[in-house]
Amino acid sequence: MIRFRFSQAESEWLCEKSPLRRGFLYLMFEVASARTPSMANYSSYIICGTPRSGSTLLCEMLAASGTGKPNSYFRAEDFGYWAERWGVTGQVGVDSLKFEQNYFEAMLREGRNGSDIFGLRLMWNSVDEATRCLQQLQGGRADFHIQVQKAFGPTLFIHLSRADKLAQAISLVRARQSGLWHIKADGSVMEGDECERPIEYDRTVIANAVAQLEEDDAAWTAFFCSQAIEPVLIAYSEISKNPQAVLAKVLERLGKDPKIAGSMQTPTRKMSDATSTEWYERYLAESIL
C-alpha cells in the first residue's frame, strides 16, 4: 500500500486555502485510491466530517438500520456525559488509565449496539483527543490510522463534506447562538434547547466559522492522502437530497444489504429558513463592498 508522509511545513502548505493546493491534494488522493484495495469485511467505520455537514442524519440512519450506533464518543466535552450514562468508573487526571479502559469498553458496547460493527463519528477537532486516548490505552506512539486499526479492526472511513462553506458556517453559528442543533422529522427537538435563544447576525463570527470549516475539511483530505486511505466520499448536497441512496452506498461498502436503506425514514428536518437566506445574501453583499 502506498503511503504519503509530510513534514510539518508540508502539511501546513497543503492545508492552505488555495485551488492549486487543494487540486494537488485531490490528485494525490486519486493516486492513493487507485492503489488501495476495496474491502467489505469491516468491523468498524468512522464518519469523518465537520459540524453541519449531515453527520447526524447519517448517524441516525445507520443506527436505525442496525449497523452500529455512531456518535461523537471522543468529543472531550462529552466524556462526562457518556461516562455517567454508561456508569464508567475512574476519573481522568486521577486514575486516567483505568478510566480510559473502562470508557473504551463501554464505548465499544454502545457503538456496536448489539451488532457486529462499531460506529464512530469524529470531527477533526477531536482527532487529537482520540489519538491521546488510544495512545494511553495502547502505549507508545503510532500514526492515528494504525491506532484505529489496532483498536477497532478493519475500518471504513467515510468523509462527509459540504462544498458551500458559507451556508455551513451560517448553520453552525445559528445553532451555537440559539442552542437548537437538530430537529426531528415531526418538528420536535432532537438535540438542543426547547426554547431557542435569540440569534444575531455577526459577520466576523461567520467569517471565522468559514475559515475554521475550510481548514478542518482540508485537514481531513490531507490525512486521507498521507495515509493512502480511500474514504467513502459523501457530499452534503447528496445526503440532504437523497439520504436513502447515501445510506445504501455506505451499507454496500460495509458488506451489508443496501436494500435495507429503502425502508428507512428520514429522521431529521432541514433547519435552513428565510433568516439563513437573509444572512447568506447579506454576507455576500458585504463581501463586495
C-alpha positions as CSV (number, residue, x, y, z in Angstrom):
1,M,0.0,0.0,0.0
2,I,1.4,3.4,-1.0
3,R,1.7,6.0,1.9
4,F,2.4,9.7,1.6
5,R,4.1,11.3,4.6
6,F,4.5,15.0,5.1
7,S,6.7,17.2,7.3
8,Q,5.0,19.8,9.4
9,A,5.8,22.5,6.9
10,E,4.4,20.4,4.0
11,S,1.2,19.7,6.0
12,E,0.7,23.4,6.6
13,W,1.3,24.2,2.9
14,L,-1.2,21.5,1.9
15,C,-3.9,22.8,4.2
16,E,-3.6,26.4,2.9
17,K,-6.8,27.6,1.2
18,S,-5.7,27.6,-2.5
19,P,-7.3,25.9,-5.5
20,L,-3.8,24.8,-6.6
21,R,-3.0,23.1,-3.3
22,R,-6.5,21.5,-2.9
23,G,-6.1,20.3,-6.5
24,F,-2.8,18.7,-5.6
25,L,-4.4,17.0,-2.6
26,Y,-7.2,15.5,-4.7
27,L,-4.6,14.4,-7.4
28,M,-2.7,12.6,-4.6
29,F,-6.0,11.1,-3.4
30,E,-6.7,9.7,-6.8
31,V,-3.3,8.1,-6.9
32,A,-3.8,6.6,-3.5
33,S,-7.3,5.5,-4.2
34,A,-6.2,3.6,-7.4
35,R,-3.8,1.6,-5.3
36,T,-5.9,0.9,-2.3
37,P,-7.8,-2.4,-2.4
38,S,-11.5,-2.2,-1.6
39,M,-12.7,-4.2,1.4
40,A,-16.1,-5.4,2.5
41,N,-15.1,-7.2,5.7
42,Y,-15.1,-4.2,8.1
43,S,-15.5,-4.4,11.8
44,S,-15.9,-0.6,12.2
45,Y,-16.4,2.6,10.4
46,I,-15.7,6.3,11.2
47,I,-17.8,9.1,9.9
48,C,-15.2,11.9,9.4
49,G,-16.6,15.4,9.0
50,T,-17.1,18.9,10.2
51,P,-20.1,20.4,12.1
52,R,-23.3,20.8,10.0
53,S,-22.2,18.5,7.2
54,G,-25.0,16.0,7.5
55,S,-23.3,13.7,10.0
56,T,-26.2,13.5,12.4
57,L,-28.6,12.4,9.7
58,L,-26.2,9.7,8.6
59,C,-25.6,8.6,12.2
60,E,-29.3,8.2,12.9
61,M,-30.0,6.3,9.7
62,L,-27.1,3.9,10.2
63,A,-28.2,3.2,13.8
64,A,-31.8,2.6,12.6
65,S,-30.5,0.1,10.0
66,G,-28.9,-1.9,12.8
67,T,-25.4,-1.1,11.6
68,G,-23.7,0.1,14.8
69,K,-24.6,3.3,16.7
70,P,-22.2,6.1,15.7
71,N,-21.7,9.2,17.9
72,S,-19.0,11.6,18.9
73,Y,-17.6,9.4,21.7
74,F,-14.2,11.1,21.5
75,R,-15.5,14.6,21.9
76,A,-13.7,15.8,25.1
77,E,-16.7,18.0,26.2
78,D,-18.9,14.9,26.2
79,F,-16.8,12.5,28.2
80,G,-18.6,13.3,31.4
81,Y,-22.0,12.7,29.9
82,W,-21.1,9.4,28.4
83,A,-19.2,8.2,31.5
84,E,-22.2,8.9,33.7
85,R,-24.6,7.3,31.2
86,W,-22.5,4.2,31.0
87,G,-21.6,4.0,34.7
88,V,-17.9,4.3,33.9
89,T,-15.7,4.3,37.0
90,G,-12.3,6.0,37.3
91,Q,-11.5,9.7,36.7
92,V,-9.4,11.5,34.1
93,G,-6.4,13.1,35.9
94,V,-6.8,10.9,38.9
95,D,-6.8,7.3,37.5
96,S,-6.6,8.0,33.8
97,L,-5.6,4.6,32.6
98,K,-8.4,2.9,34.5
99,F,-10.9,5.5,33.2
100,E,-9.7,5.1,29.6
101,Q,-10.0,1.3,29.8
102,N,-13.5,1.4,31.3
103,Y,-14.6,4.2,28.9
104,F,-13.2,2.4,25.8
105,E,-15.0,-0.9,26.7
106,A,-18.3,0.9,27.3
107,M,-17.8,2.9,24.1
108,L,-17.4,-0.3,22.1
109,R,-20.6,-1.7,23.5
110,E,-22.5,1.5,22.8
111,G,-21.0,1.9,19.3
112,R,-21.9,-1.7,18.3
113,N,-25.3,-1.6,19.9
114,G,-25.7,-5.4,19.6
115,S,-24.4,-5.5,16.0
116,D,-21.2,-6.9,14.6
117,I,-19.8,-3.5,13.6
118,F,-18.7,-0.4,15.6
119,G,-19.7,3.1,14.5
120,L,-17.9,6.3,15.4
121,R,-18.4,10.0,14.4
122,L,-15.2,12.1,14.5
123,M,-14.8,15.8,13.8
124,W,-11.3,17.0,13.0
125,N,-11.1,18.9,16.2
126,S,-11.5,15.7,18.2
127,V,-8.7,13.8,16.4
128,D,-6.0,14.9,19.0
129,E,-8.2,13.7,21.8
130,A,-8.9,10.4,20.1
131,T,-5.1,10.0,19.5
132,R,-4.4,10.7,23.1
133,C,-6.9,8.2,24.4
134,L,-5.7,5.4,22.0
135,Q,-2.1,6.1,22.9
136,Q,-3.0,5.9,26.6
137,L,-4.6,2.5,26.0
138,Q,-2.1,1.0,23.6
139,G,1.1,2.5,24.9
140,G,3.7,4.1,22.7
141,R,3.1,6.4,19.8
142,A,1.9,5.5,16.3
143,D,0.0,7.0,13.4
144,F,-3.6,7.6,14.2
145,H,-4.6,5.3,11.3
146,I,-2.6,2.5,12.8
147,Q,-4.1,3.1,16.3
148,V,-7.6,2.9,14.8
149,Q,-6.9,-0.4,13.1
150,K,-5.4,-1.8,16.3
151,A,-8.4,-0.6,18.4
152,F,-11.3,-1.3,16.1
153,G,-10.0,-3.7,13.5
154,P,-10.5,-3.1,9.7
155,T,-12.1,0.3,9.5
156,L,-14.0,2.1,6.7
157,F,-13.5,5.8,6.7
158,I,-16.5,8.0,5.5
159,H,-15.7,11.6,4.6
160,L,-18.7,14.0,4.8
161,S,-18.0,17.4,3.2
162,R,-20.1,20.4,2.5
163,A,-19.0,22.5,-0.5
164,D,-20.9,25.6,0.4
165,K,-18.9,26.6,3.5
166,L,-20.8,29.9,3.9
167,A,-24.1,28.1,4.3
168,Q,-22.5,25.6,6.6
169,A,-21.0,28.4,8.7
170,I,-24.3,30.2,9.0
171,S,-26.0,27.0,10.1
172,L,-23.2,26.4,12.7
173,V,-23.4,30.0,14.0
174,R,-27.1,29.9,14.3
175,A,-27.0,26.6,16.2
176,R,-24.4,27.9,18.6
177,Q,-26.4,31.1,19.3
178,S,-29.9,29.5,19.5
179,G,-28.9,26.3,21.3
180,L,-31.0,24.3,18.9
181,W,-28.9,21.8,16.9
182,H,-31.3,19.3,15.3
183,I,-35.0,18.9,14.7
184,K,-36.8,15.5,14.2
185,A,-38.9,14.9,11.0
186,D,-42.0,15.7,13.1
187,G,-40.7,19.1,14.1
188,S,-39.9,18.2,17.7
189,V,-36.4,18.9,19.2
190,M,-33.9,16.1,18.6
191,E,-30.9,17.9,20.1
192,G,-30.7,21.3,21.8
193,D,-32.9,23.7,23.8
194,E,-36.6,23.5,23.6
195,C,-36.7,27.3,24.0
196,E,-34.4,28.9,21.4
197,R,-32.2,31.7,22.4
198,P,-32.1,34.9,20.4
199,I,-29.8,35.0,17.3
200,E,-27.9,37.9,15.8
201,Y,-26.1,38.3,12.5
202,D,-22.3,38.8,13.1
203,R,-20.1,38.9,10.0
204,T,-16.9,38.4,11.9
205,V,-18.2,35.3,13.7
206,I,-19.5,33.8,10.4
207,A,-16.2,34.6,8.7
208,N,-14.2,32.8,11.4
209,A,-16.5,29.8,11.2
210,V,-16.0,29.7,7.4
211,A,-12.2,29.7,7.9
212,Q,-12.3,27.0,10.5
213,L,-14.5,24.7,8.5
214,E,-12.3,25.1,5.4
215,E,-9.2,24.4,7.5
216,D,-10.7,21.3,9.1
217,D,-12.0,19.9,5.8
218,A,-8.6,20.4,4.2
219,A,-7.0,18.6,7.2
220,W,-9.2,15.6,6.6
221,T,-8.3,15.5,2.9
222,A,-4.6,15.8,3.8
223,F,-4.9,13.0,6.4
224,F,-6.6,10.6,3.9
225,C,-3.9,11.3,1.3
226,S,-1.0,10.9,3.7
227,Q,-2.3,7.6,4.9
228,A,-3.4,6.3,1.5
229,I,-6.9,5.9,2.8
230,E,-9.8,5.6,0.3
231,P,-12.8,7.0,2.2
232,V,-16.4,6.8,1.0
233,L,-16.9,10.4,-0.2
234,I,-20.3,11.9,0.6
235,A,-21.3,15.5,-0.3
236,Y,-23.8,17.3,1.9
237,S,-25.9,18.1,-1.2
238,E,-26.0,14.3,-1.9
239,I,-27.2,13.3,1.6
240,S,-29.6,16.2,2.0
241,K,-31.3,15.4,-1.3
242,N,-31.4,11.6,-1.1
243,P,-30.3,10.2,2.3
244,Q,-31.6,6.7,1.5
245,A,-29.3,6.5,-1.6
246,V,-26.3,7.6,0.6
247,L,-27.2,5.0,3.3
248,A,-27.4,2.3,0.6
249,K,-23.9,3.3,-0.7
250,V,-22.4,3.1,2.8
251,L,-24.1,-0.2,3.6
252,E,-22.8,-1.7,0.4
253,R,-19.2,-0.7,1.2
254,L,-19.6,-2.2,4.7
255,G,-20.7,-5.5,3.1
256,K,-24.3,-5.1,4.3
257,D,-27.5,-5.4,2.3
258,P,-28.1,-2.0,0.6
259,K,-31.8,-2.7,0.1
260,I,-32.3,-2.1,3.8
261,A,-31.9,1.6,3.1
262,G,-35.1,1.7,1.0
263,S,-37.3,1.2,4.1
264,M,-35.5,3.8,6.2
265,Q,-37.3,7.0,7.1
266,T,-35.5,10.4,7.1
267,P,-35.3,11.1,10.8
268,T,-34.3,14.8,10.7
269,R,-35.7,18.0,9.2
270,K,-33.7,20.7,7.4
271,M,-33.4,23.9,9.6
272,S,-32.4,26.4,6.9
273,D,-35.0,29.1,6.6
274,A,-35.6,32.7,5.4
275,T,-33.2,34.0,8.1
276,S,-30.5,31.7,6.8
277,T,-31.0,33.1,3.3
278,E,-31.0,36.7,4.6
279,W,-27.7,36.2,6.4
280,Y,-26.2,34.5,3.3
281,E,-27.2,37.3,1.0
282,R,-26.1,40.0,3.4
283,Y,-22.7,38.3,3.9
284,L,-22.1,38.1,0.1
285,A,-23.2,41.7,-0.4
286,E,-20.8,43.0,2.3
287,S,-18.0,41.0,0.7
288,I,-18.1,43.0,-2.5
289,L,-18.3,46.4,-0.9
